[in-house]
């Protein structure tokens, strides 16, 4: 079985990344991959938190609470958005590395920071309202 590096440039996926520029220093590519994996871990943690909130909601003796369900949905959606954006970020960075272009600013970090701030305030309001 041939490694991706042994494959002709037109056969590596995604082609719109590997079909441009030249191979960057492997350290930069590996650092980009580690950053991608860190964002994926964050996405998994957000989705797990959403599932956990909904599990507590379902186990509640007072019955399901729409506020808890909303918080769970927001957490899961934040995780999904984070995972999709992480792949887009990886592609953008890899393309810039291959073209020896300046790296683009991080679009995911501010959105995730503000989103988690909103989710955190929502969780606080939920705790104050429900007395949980």
N, C-alpha and C positions, 0 to 999 in steps of 0.2 A: 504494500500500500504506500503510495507516494504522499509525502507531506505537502501541505499547501504551498510551501516555499519552492517545492520542486515543480509545481504545476506551471504551465505557461500563464503569463499575466492575464490573458483573456478568460481563464478558467477559474480564477479565484473569486470568491463571493464575499461581499457585494462588489460587483464589477465597477460601479461608479466610484468606489474608493480605490480599489487596487489597479484600476485601469489608468490612473493619472499619476503624474509625478514619478518619483523614484523612492526606493526603499529607504526609510529613515533609520537612524540608529536604533537597534532593537531595544535599548533601554527605554527610549521614549515610547515606543509601541507598547512595551510591557507596563510602563507606568500608566498609559492611557487605559489599558485593560484593567489594571488594579482599581483605577478610579471608577470605571464602569461597574466593576463588581461591588464596590462600596455603595454605589447608588442602588444597585439591585438588592443588596442587603437592607438598605433603608426602605426600599419598596416592600420587601417581604415583612419587615417589622411593622410597617404601617398596616398592611393587610392583616397580619396576625392580631394587631391591636383591635382592628375593626371586628374581626371574628370574635375576639375575646369580649369586647363590649356587648356584642349581640348575644353571646352565650350567657353572660350575666343577666342580660335583659330577659332572655327566655327563662332563666332559672328564678327570676324574681317572684316572690310570693304575692306581690300586688298585681301581677300581670304585666304584659308587654307595655313599654312606655314609648310613645312615638319619638320623644326627644332622644332617647338612647338609640333607637333604631336609626334616627337621622345622623347621630354622631358616628355610629358604626358604618353607615353608608359613606359618610364623608371620609373616614379613615381608609376604607377600602378603595374608594375612588382616588384618593391622594396616592395610595400605593400603586394603583394602575397607571396613573399619570406619571409618576416617578419612574416606573419601569420603562414606559414607552419613551419618555424624554431622555432616559439614560442611554438608550440605543442611539437616538438621534445625536446626542452629545458625543458619543464614542465615534460615530461616523464623521461628524464635523471636525473633531480633533484629529482623527486619523488622516482625513483629506488634507487638512492644513499642514500636518507633519510631512506628508508626502510631497506637497507642493513647496515646502519651506516657506510657508506664508505665516504671518502673525496669527497667534491663536485667538479665536473669537472669545468675547467675554462670556462668562458663565450665565446662561439664561435660566437654568434649572434651579440654581441655589436661591435666588431672590423669590421666585415663585413658590418654591417649597417652603421657604422660611415664613413668608406671609401666610401661606395656606395653613401651615402648622400653628401659627399664631392664632388664626381664626378658629381652628379646631380646638386649640387649648382653651381659649376663652369660652367656646361653646361647652366644653367639658366642665369648666368651672361653674358656668351658669347652671348646667344640668345638676351638678352636685349641690349647689345652693338651693335650687328649686325642689329637687326630689329629697334632699336630706339623706342621700345615700352615703 
